[in-house]
Amino acid sequence: MKNLKILVVDDEEDLCEILQLNLKQEGYEVDVAYSAEKALKLDLHTYDFFLLDIMMGEISGLELAKIIRGNPDFEKKPIIFITAQTSEADRLSAFIAGADDYVAKPFSVKEIIARIHVIFKRVFLESQNEINFEFEKMKMISTSKKVTINNIDIGLTKTEYEILHLLISQKGRIYSREEIIHKIWENDNSIGDRTVDVNVRRIRKKIGEYHLLIKTKSGYGYYFEPNSN
């Protein structure tokens, strides 16, 4: 299973600690924030999944969800509300704000984990199998895990394909070398920035005339931009 990075946002510190402990035991990477204000100070780009309370401080969970959904980079990242607000109106407000699911307090941790698994399969696995990309003569075919130019397989390795797929999946989104290492090699501590650079250089060479589509943002990382010259 993909090593999801989850952000839990709730003003109940004990609840955050319980969720963090149990989700880490499932193999997830989990951070907590005790208010929406603190959550917004984090780099939300690094998270794959959000668990939010509704009633919090000056900025509610609903407002935080709207902020997350308002950013094109986050529009497909799942949000589950975990809240004591259980009326039909509350649920409707949550789904209007962009929730993928809604769990009432008190809750079962096992239920939370099960719901994360279901959403993971729907949002991450199924959508990845359906992604296909085409730009002029270049095509990425996810079902066969290959990239072709003029209908000829350019022979990307598994790692090269996964890096290019990552960049293409969110066009224009800058991925730091650290993020690429985390997503492609997961917990392999032997991988460094140079390995990322070498693989990107090989990809650029193999895609030939399209090498300029993979861009470098100095001091930040790599991104894919098909609409730039």
C-alpha positions in Angstrom: 0.0 0.0 0.0 1.2 3.5 -0.8 2.8 5.1 2.2 0.2 7.8 2.8 1.1 11.0 4.6 -1.9 12.1 6.7 -2.7 15.3 8.5 -5.0 15.2 11.5 -6.5 18.5 12.5 -8.5 18.6 15.8 -8.4 20.7 18.9 -8.7 17.6 21.1 -5.0 16.7 21.7 -5.8 13.3 23.2 -7.9 12.3 20.2 -5.1 13.5 17.9 -2.5 11.4 19.8 -4.8 8.3 19.6 -5.3 8.7 15.9 -1.6 9.4 15.3 -0.5 6.3 17.2 -3.0 3.9 15.6 -2.5 5.2 12.0 1.3 5.0 12.4 0.9 1.4 13.4 -0.9 0.9 10.1 2.2 2.2 8.3 1.0 5.7 7.6 3.1 8.9 8.2 1.0 11.1 10.4 1.2 14.7 11.6 -1.2 16.6 13.8 -2.3 20.2 14.2 -4.5 21.4 17.0 -6.2 24.1 15.0 -6.9 25.1 11.4 -4.6 28.1 11.9 -1.7 25.8 12.8 -2.5 23.5 9.9 -2.4 26.4 7.4 1.2 27.1 8.5 2.3 23.7 7.3 3.2 22.8 3.8 -0.1 21.1 2.8 1.4 20.0 -0.5 3.2 17.2 1.4 0.0 15.5 2.6 -2.0 12.9 0.8 -5.0 12.8 3.1 -6.8 15.0 5.7 -8.8 14.1 8.8 -10.6 17.2 10.1 -12.7 18.2 13.0 -15.5 20.8 12.3 -15.7 22.9 15.5 -12.3 24.5 16.0 -11.1 28.0 17.0 -11.6 30.9 14.6 -11.3 28.9 11.5 -13.6 25.9 11.4 -12.9 22.5 9.8 -15.5 23.4 7.1 -13.6 26.6 6.3 -10.3 24.7 6.2 -11.8 22.1 3.8 -12.9 24.9 1.5 -9.4 26.4 1.5 -8.0 23.0 0.7 -10.5 22.4 -2.1 -9.9 25.9 -3.4 -6.3 24.9 -4.3 -6.1 23.0 -7.6 -3.2 21.0 -6.2 -5.4 19.6 -3.5 -8.7 19.2 -5.2 -8.4 15.4 -5.4 -6.8 14.8 -2.0 -9.3 13.0 0.3 -10.9 14.7 3.4 -12.7 12.8 6.1 -14.5 14.8 8.8 -14.4 13.3 12.3 -16.8 15.4 14.4 -19.4 15.6 17.1 -21.6 17.6 14.8 -24.0 14.9 13.6 -27.2 16.6 12.3 -28.3 16.2 8.7 -27.5 19.9 8.1 -23.9 19.4 9.5 -23.4 16.4 7.2 -24.6 18.3 4.1 -22.4 21.2 5.0 -19.4 18.9 5.2 -20.0 17.3 1.9 -20.6 20.7 0.3 -17.3 21.8 1.7 -15.6 18.9 -0.1 -15.7 15.9 2.3 -15.1 12.4 1.0 -16.5 10.9 4.1 -18.0 11.8 7.5 -17.5 10.0 10.9 -19.3 10.9 14.1 -17.7 11.1 17.5 -17.2 8.9 19.5 -15.7 6.7 16.8 -13.9 3.4 16.3 -10.3 3.7 15.2 -10.8 0.5 13.2 -13.7 2.2 11.4 -11.5 5.2 10.5 -8.8 2.9 9.2 -11.3 1.0 7.1 -12.7 4.1 5.6 -9.2 5.4 4.8 -8.5 2.1 3.0 -11.7 2.3 0.9 -11.0 5.9 -0.1 -7.4 5.1 -0.8 -8.4 2.4 -3.3 -10.9 4.6 -5.0 -8.9 7.8 -5.2 -5.3 6.6 -5.5 -5.3 3.1 -7.0 -8.3 3.3 -9.4 -7.5 6.8 -10.6 -3.8 5.9 -11.2 -4.9 2.9 -13.4 -7.1 5.2 -15.5 -4.5 8.0 -16.0 -3.4 8.4 -19.5 -1.4 11.4 -20.8 -0.9 12.5 -24.4 1.0 15.5 -25.7 1.6 15.7 -29.4 3.5 12.5 -30.3 4.2 11.5 -26.7 1.9 9.2 -24.8 1.9 7.7 -21.3 -0.1 4.5 -21.1 -0.7 3.6 -17.4 -2.2 0.1 -18.0 1.0 -1.1 -19.7 3.3 1.2 -17.7 5.1 2.6 -20.7 5.7 5.9 -22.5 5.7 6.0 -26.3 6.8 8.6 -28.9 5.5 8.1 -32.4 3.9 4.9 -30.9 7.4 3.5 -30.1 8.1 2.5 -26.5 11.0 4.6 -25.3 12.1 2.0 -22.7 11.7 3.8 -19.4 12.8 1.7 -16.3 10.3 1.2 -13.5 11.8 4.0 -11.5 11.9 6.4 -14.5 8.3 5.7 -15.3 7.2 6.3 -11.8 9.0 9.6 -11.5 7.6 10.8 -14.8 4.1 9.6 -13.8 4.4 11.5 -10.5 5.3 14.7 -12.3 2.6 14.3 -15.0 -0.1 13.4 -12.5 -0.1 17.0 -11.1 1.2 19.1 -14.0 2.8 22.4 -12.8 3.2 21.1 -9.2 6.8 21.4 -8.0 8.1 18.2 -6.3 11.2 18.6 -4.2 13.9 15.9 -4.4 13.0 14.8 -0.9 9.3 14.4 -1.9 10.3 12.3 -5.0 12.5 10.1 -2.8 9.7 9.6 -0.3 7.1 8.8 -2.9 9.2 6.6 -5.2 11.7 4.9 -2.9 9.6 5.3 0.3 11.8 4.3 3.3 15.1 3.6 1.5 17.5 5.8 3.4 20.3 5.0 1.0 18.8 7.2 -1.8 20.0 10.8 -2.1 19.3 13.8 -4.2 21.9 12.7 -6.8 19.9 9.6 -7.5 16.9 11.7 -8.3 18.9 14.0 -10.6 20.4 11.0 -12.5 17.0 9.5 -13.1 15.5 12.8 -14.3 18.5 13.3 -16.6 17.9 9.8 -18.1 14.2 10.5 -18.5 14.9 13.8 -20.3 17.3 12.0 -22.6 14.8 9.3 -23.5 11.9 11.6 -24.2 14.1 13.5 -26.6 12.4 16.6 -28.1 10.1 16.7 -25.1 12.9 17.0 -22.5 12.1 20.7 -21.9 8.7 19.7 -20.5 10.4 18.5 -17.4 11.5 21.8 -15.7 13.7 22.6 -12.8 12.8 25.3 -10.2 16.2 26.3 -8.7 16.3 25.6 -5.0 12.9 23.8 -5.1 12.8 20.7 -7.4 11.2 19.4 -10.6 7.9 19.9 -12.3 6.2 19.0 -15.6 4.7 21.8 -17.7 3.3 20.8 -21.1 2.0 24.2 -22.0 5.3 26.1 -21.7 7.8 26.6 -24.5 
